[in-house]
Amino acid sequence: MAADGRRHVIAIGGGMRVPEGQVPVHMDYAIRLAGRAEPRICVLNTAAGDDPRWALHMYDRFAGYPARLSHLALFPMPNVADPEDLLLSQDVIFVGGGSVANMVAVWRVHGLDQVMRKAWQAGIVLAGSSAGAICWFDGGTTDSFGRDLRAFTDGLGLLGGSYCPHYDSEPGRRPLYHRLIADRTLAPGIACDDGAAAHFADDELAELIADRPAASAYRVGPGGTETRLETRFLGA
């Protein structure tokens, strides 16, 4: 359980900067929420087909860091006998990017949609980037279905509303997100630039954070309304 006894989700817009020899500041932020001297962290990259290079990269990043890192892979079969036991024994779960549609479909086949809900309800800190951010909401914008961006409406729904990553780095994201909210394909929600993240505590937006000064986050509503949100830079 998180140190403050609340349920936490950190939804990162993508493009995290990783300082040499350090973990990304968003992950450090999540770890601090857990409040453990040696937190247990499980990383998943289902959205990219469990590319083993990604897992190795994460282990390299955490080498020498006071944490107990593990990973859950589902391709070609689960790498542990009991994925639920692994996930529910963590302090932090971090989900990488890729295809959110494929990831959520695979999670459902393995029952991980319900396991993630149990983890959230138990106070395990959930965090993720791009696909790993969209998945916690009802839906968002995705390239899961091809080069043209489309709506994704089959998220886990731990958090109501929608989420749009890569808001500043992919030109098609902003106009599509506005259009999908206007025609009610997606509910109003939060959009984050690369490097920015939305931190939810329980069901409320608690803070916006970023790994670079220029990264921003926005609340997007019906009728094309877009409100820039105050975002705290986590760097030096």
C-alpha positions as CSV (number, residue, x, y, z in Angstrom):
1,M,0.0,0.0,0.0
2,A,1.1,3.5,-0.7
3,A,2.6,5.4,2.2
4,D,-0.5,7.7,2.5
5,G,-3.0,4.9,2.2
6,R,-4.5,6.3,-1.0
7,R,-4.8,4.8,-4.5
8,H,-2.3,6.3,-7.0
9,V,-2.0,6.3,-10.8
10,I,0.7,8.2,-12.7
11,A,-0.2,8.6,-16.4
12,I,2.9,9.7,-18.4
13,G,2.5,11.3,-21.9
14,G,5.5,9.4,-23.3
15,G,9.0,10.3,-24.3
16,M,10.5,10.0,-20.8
17,R,14.0,11.3,-20.5
18,V,16.4,8.9,-18.7
19,P,19.4,10.6,-17.2
20,E,22.6,8.5,-17.5
21,G,22.9,6.2,-14.5
22,Q,19.5,7.2,-13.1
23,V,15.9,6.1,-13.3
24,P,13.3,8.3,-15.0
25,V,12.1,11.0,-12.6
26,H,8.5,9.9,-13.0
27,M,9.4,6.4,-11.8
28,D,11.3,7.9,-8.9
29,Y,8.2,9.9,-8.1
30,A,6.1,6.8,-8.0
31,I,8.6,5.0,-5.8
32,R,8.5,7.9,-3.3
33,L,4.8,7.5,-3.1
34,A,5.2,3.9,-2.1
35,G,7.3,5.1,0.8
36,R,9.4,1.9,1.1
37,A,13.2,1.8,1.8
38,E,13.6,-1.0,-0.8
39,P,10.3,-1.0,-2.8
40,R,9.2,-4.0,-5.0
41,I,8.7,-2.8,-8.6
42,C,7.3,-4.9,-11.4
43,V,7.6,-3.7,-15.0
44,L,5.4,-4.8,-17.9
45,N,5.9,-4.3,-21.6
46,T,2.9,-6.3,-23.0
47,A,2.2,-3.4,-25.3
48,A,5.4,-4.0,-27.2
49,G,5.1,-7.8,-27.3
50,D,7.4,-8.2,-24.3
51,D,10.5,-7.2,-26.2
52,P,13.3,-8.7,-24.0
53,R,15.6,-5.8,-24.8
54,W,13.2,-3.5,-22.9
55,A,13.2,-5.7,-19.8
56,L,17.0,-5.8,-19.9
57,H,17.1,-2.0,-20.2
58,M,15.0,-1.6,-17.1
59,Y,17.2,-4.0,-15.1
60,D,20.2,-2.0,-16.2
61,R,18.6,1.3,-15.2
62,F,17.8,0.0,-11.7
63,A,21.2,-1.6,-11.1
64,G,22.5,-0.1,-7.9
65,Y,19.1,1.5,-7.1
66,P,17.6,0.5,-3.7
67,A,14.7,-1.5,-5.2
68,R,13.7,-5.1,-5.9
69,L,12.9,-5.2,-9.6
70,S,11.0,-7.9,-11.4
71,H,9.1,-8.1,-14.7
72,L,6.0,-9.9,-16.0
73,A,6.1,-11.1,-19.5
74,L,3.1,-12.9,-21.2
75,F,4.6,-13.8,-24.5
76,P,4.8,-16.6,-25.5
77,M,3.5,-17.6,-22.1
78,P,3.7,-16.1,-18.6
79,N,7.3,-16.1,-17.2
80,V,6.0,-16.8,-13.7
81,A,3.7,-19.5,-12.4
82,D,1.2,-17.0,-10.8
83,P,1.1,-13.5,-12.4
84,E,-1.6,-12.4,-9.9
85,D,0.6,-13.3,-6.9
86,L,3.6,-11.4,-8.5
87,L,1.6,-8.3,-9.2
88,L,-0.2,-8.1,-5.9
89,S,3.0,-8.5,-4.0
90,Q,4.5,-5.2,-5.5
91,D,4.7,-1.7,-4.2
92,V,4.8,-0.2,-7.7
93,I,3.7,-1.5,-11.1
94,F,5.0,0.3,-14.2
95,V,3.6,-0.3,-17.7
96,G,5.5,0.6,-20.9
97,G,4.3,1.9,-24.2
98,G,3.3,0.3,-27.5
99,S,-0.2,-0.9,-28.6
100,V,-2.7,-0.2,-25.9
101,A,-5.4,-2.2,-27.7
102,N,-3.3,-5.3,-28.0
103,M,-2.1,-5.0,-24.4
104,V,-5.5,-4.7,-22.9
105,A,-6.8,-7.6,-25.0
106,V,-4.0,-9.8,-23.8
107,W,-4.4,-8.7,-20.2
108,R,-8.1,-9.7,-20.4
109,V,-7.2,-13.2,-21.7
110,H,-5.0,-13.7,-18.7
111,G,-7.4,-12.0,-16.2
112,L,-5.0,-9.2,-15.6
113,D,-7.6,-6.6,-16.1
114,Q,-9.1,-7.7,-12.8
115,V,-5.7,-8.1,-11.2
116,M,-4.8,-4.6,-12.0
117,R,-8.1,-3.4,-10.4
118,K,-7.2,-5.4,-7.3
119,A,-3.7,-3.9,-7.2
120,W,-5.2,-0.3,-7.5
121,Q,-7.7,-1.0,-4.8
122,A,-5.0,-2.4,-2.6
123,G,-3.0,0.8,-2.9
124,I,-0.2,-0.5,-5.1
125,V,1.1,2.5,-7.1
126,L,0.3,2.2,-10.8
127,A,2.3,4.1,-13.4
128,G,2.8,3.9,-17.1
129,S,3.8,5.8,-20.2
130,S,1.7,6.3,-23.4
131,A,-0.2,2.9,-23.8
132,G,0.7,2.4,-20.2
133,A,-1.1,5.6,-19.3
134,I,-4.2,5.3,-21.6
135,C,-5.0,1.9,-20.2
136,W,-6.1,3.1,-16.8
137,F,-8.8,5.3,-18.3
138,D,-12.0,4.6,-20.2
139,G,-10.2,5.4,-23.5
140,G,-7.9,7.7,-25.4
141,T,-6.1,8.2,-28.7
142,T,-4.0,5.5,-30.2
143,D,-2.1,4.2,-33.2
144,S,-2.8,0.6,-32.2
145,F,-4.9,0.1,-35.3
146,G,-2.5,1.5,-37.9
147,R,-0.6,4.6,-38.9
148,D,-3.7,6.8,-38.7
149,L,-4.6,7.7,-35.1
150,R,-8.0,6.4,-33.9
151,A,-10.0,6.2,-30.8
152,F,-9.5,3.5,-28.2
153,T,-12.6,3.0,-26.0
154,D,-11.9,-0.2,-24.2
155,G,-9.7,0.8,-21.3
156,L,-9.7,-0.6,-17.8
157,G,-11.8,2.3,-16.5
158,L,-10.1,2.6,-13.1
159,L,-10.2,6.3,-13.8
160,G,-13.2,7.9,-15.6
161,G,-12.7,10.0,-18.7
162,S,-10.1,9.8,-21.4
163,Y,-6.4,10.4,-21.8
164,C,-4.2,11.6,-24.7
165,P,-0.4,11.1,-24.7
166,H,2.2,12.6,-27.1
167,Y,0.1,15.8,-27.2
168,D,3.0,18.0,-28.4
169,S,5.1,15.5,-30.4
170,E,2.6,14.0,-32.7
171,P,0.7,16.7,-34.7
172,G,-2.4,14.6,-35.2
173,R,-3.1,14.0,-31.5
174,R,-4.5,17.3,-30.5
175,P,-7.1,17.8,-33.3
176,L,-8.2,14.2,-33.2
177,Y,-8.6,14.4,-29.4
178,H,-10.7,17.5,-29.7
179,R,-12.8,15.9,-32.4
180,L,-13.4,12.7,-30.5
181,I,-14.5,14.5,-27.4
182,A,-16.7,16.9,-29.5
183,D,-18.6,13.9,-31.1
184,R,-18.7,12.1,-27.8
185,T,-16.7,9.1,-28.9
186,L,-14.4,9.9,-26.0
187,A,-15.3,11.5,-22.7
188,P,-13.5,14.7,-21.7
189,G,-10.1,14.1,-20.2
190,I,-6.5,14.9,-19.7
191,A,-3.8,15.4,-22.4
192,C,-0.1,15.3,-21.7
193,D,2.9,16.4,-23.7
194,D,5.9,14.1,-23.9
195,G,7.6,14.2,-20.5
196,A,4.5,15.4,-18.6
197,A,2.4,13.2,-16.4
198,A,-0.9,13.3,-14.6
199,H,-0.9,12.0,-11.0
200,F,-4.3,10.9,-9.7
201,A,-4.8,10.1,-6.0
202,D,-7.9,8.0,-5.5
203,D,-10.3,9.4,-8.2
204,E,-9.0,13.0,-8.2
205,L,-6.3,14.7,-10.2
206,A,-3.7,15.6,-7.6
207,E,-0.8,17.0,-9.5
208,L,0.8,17.5,-12.9
209,I,4.6,16.7,-13.1
210,A,7.2,16.9,-15.8
211,D,10.8,15.9,-16.6
212,R,11.4,19.1,-18.7
213,P,10.4,22.7,-18.1
214,A,8.5,23.1,-21.4
215,A,6.2,20.0,-21.0
216,S,2.6,20.8,-20.2
217,A,-0.7,19.0,-19.4
218,Y,-4.2,20.1,-20.4
219,R,-7.8,19.5,-19.4
220,V,-9.8,19.1,-22.6
221,G,-13.6,19.4,-22.6
222,P,-16.6,19.6,-24.9
223,G,-16.8,22.4,-27.4
224,G,-13.0,22.5,-28.0
225,T,-12.2,23.9,-24.5
226,E,-8.6,23.3,-23.5
227,T,-7.2,24.5,-20.2
228,R,-3.5,24.4,-19.6
229,L,-2.8,23.0,-16.1
230,E,0.0,24.0,-13.8
231,T,2.7,21.5,-14.1
232,R,5.6,21.0,-11.7
233,F,9.1,20.5,-13.1
234,L,10.8,17.7,-11.3
235,G,14.4,18.4,-12.5
236,A,17.1,20.3,-10.8
